[in-house]
């Protein structure tokens, strides 16, 4: 494989972007950056501090109060806030909503964007998020927009929550949260979720992860 390839995977909440990106990174022996984890980490920090994640002034204050770091152990990503590994705490639905709320603030997006680009300049990377192909890496070698029906995404997210130990998770609530986040992410003024003009659309509603991986690897071979 050629040196320094950059792959962008975008898509709505619960589409399986991180799962796909990890699988591709393993197949190609490159690094994977879960950009959503960065927003989740800041959302978690805001919740811990009791901040209103919709308040732009408090978002600016948060950026001044916290130091966000990304570390890799092998290819496993950790996200640290002020030196504390918060990775185990950022996959709840409350944090998911906080991340969506806080991501609308330009100061938050600019803060994370600078970190994303610094990492991607170093070596081959696959990044997943909501504006990777349109904003973060507009010159990525391969751009994927991964989606699935809200119902399929809700069922997948529900299983993730149950595996993480949330036995109280309910399908109806997860579906409602996903539909709410879809609306927020696609309608926000700053970097809304949208498919890049040169991205390839993959609907994984009826695909296994293995089938989806095969489609992406074929696109990488063609790039």
N, C-alpha and C positions, 0 to 999 in steps of 0.2 A: 504494500500500500504506500502511496506517496506520502511525503512528509507534511506535517501540519495541515490536517484537514479539519474543517469546522462544520459541524452539523447542528442545525436548529430545528427543534421540535416545539411547535406551538399547539394550542388547543384549549378547549374549555375545561372547567374543573371536573375531575374524576374521569377524564378520558383515558388515563393510563400512561401519561407522558413519561413520568419518572420510571415506571416499570419498563417501558419500551427503551428509554434512554440507557438504563442500566444494562439491559440485555445487549444493546448495540455496542456500548462501550466495552463490554466483556468480549464480544465477538471480534472487535477491531483492535482491542488492547489499547484503548485511549481513555482519557479521563472524562468523567461525567460530572457536570455541575447542575444540581437541582436548584434552579433559581427561585422556585416557589418557596423553598425552605428559608431563603433569606428574608422574604416578606413575612413568612410565618414567624420567624424569629423576632422580627421587629414588632409584629402584632402581639406576640406573646409578651414581649417586654412592656408594651403599652398597657396590656391587661394587668400585668403584675404591679405596675405603677399607678393603676387606677385612672389612666388617661382615657379621654374620649377619642376613639380612633377616627372619628369623622371631623375632628377639630384640627384645622391646619396649623394654628399656633402651637397646639400641644404636639403635633407631629414635628414641627421645627425644634421644639424643646427636646423631644425624644432623641433626635439626631445628635444634639449637643451633649446629651446625658449618657448615651450608650456607645460602646465600641463594638462593632460587628466584625468578627473574624471568621474565616473559613479555613478549616484544616482538613487534610486528607491523611488517613491511615491506609496505606496502599491505595486502593481506589474508593474506600469508604469515606464519605463526606461527613464532617461534623461542623455544626454552626455554634459559635460561641458569642455570648453577650457579656461584655466586661470580664472576659476570661472564663466564664462558666459555660460548660457544654449544655445547651438547652435542647439539643436534638431530640431527646426522648419526650419532650413536652409539647411539641409543636404540631401534632397530628390530630388534635381534637377538633370538633366542629366549631367550638367557640373561637379557637385560634384561626381556623379557616375563614370565618366571617370577619374577624379582626384584621386579618391579612388583606382581605378584599377591600375593607374600608380604608385601611391605611395606605393602600397602594394607589389611591386616587390623588394623593398629594405629590406635586412635582418635586418637592424637596426630598421626599422618600425615594422616589424613582431615580432621581439624579444620584443620590447617595449609593444606591445599589448598582446602578448602571456603571458607575466608575469602577466598582469592584469586579463586576462581571467582565468588563473589557480588559482590565489589567490581567486577569487570569487567562482569558482567551488568547492574549498576545503571546503567552509563553510557549504553548505546545498545542498539539491536537486536542480538541475538546468536543464533546457533545453537550449542548445546553438545552434544557427544556423550560418552558414558561408560557407566557401569553403574548409577548412582544419581541421574541428573540429574532425572528426573521425579518421583522419590520423595523425594529429600533436598535436592539442590542448588537446584532450581527447581520446587518443588511447585505453584506457581501459573503455570507456563509456559502460553502460549497454545495451543501444539500439542505433544502428547506422542506419540512414536513408539517402539514396541519392535520393533527390527529383528532378525530372526533368520534362520538357514538351517541346514540339516542339518550335523552335525559334518564329514561327508565333503566337502561343498561348501566349507565354511569352510576345511578343511585344504588343499584344492586351491588355493583363492584365496590363502591365506597362503603356500603353497609358491611360487606364481608371483611373489608380491611379493618373497620372499627371493631368488629367482633373479634377478629384475630388479635387486635391490640388490647383486648380485655374489656371493651365497652359492651357489656351484656344488655344494657338498657337502650341501645341504639334501635331506632324504629325506621322501617323503610319509608313510610310516609313523610316523616320529618326530614330524613336525608334527602329525599326527592325535592321537598320544598326548599331546603337549603341550597341545593344545586341549581334549581330554577331561579332562585333569588340571586345567587352569585352570577349565573349566566347573564342576567339582566344588568347587574351592576358592572360586570367586566366589559360587556359589549357596548354599554352606553356612556361610560365615563369619558370625560373630555380628554384626560391625559392617557395616551397610549392604550386605547381600547383594544380588546381582544379582536383581532381580525386576521384573516389569511393573507400572507404576502402574495403579491401578484405572481411571483415565480415559484411559489410553493406547490407541492403535490398534496392533494387531499386524500387522506386515508380514513375511511369510516370503518372502525373496528367492531361495530355492533355485532356482527356475525363472524368475526375472525378470532382465532386463538392468538395468544401472544406469539407463538412460533410462526404462524402465518403472517402476522404483522411484521415481525422481525425480518422475515424473508423478503417482504416487499421493500423494506427500507434498505437492506443490504444490496438488493438489485439496483436500487437508485444510486447508492454509493459507488457501485461498480461502474455505472454509466457516467458518473460525474467526472 
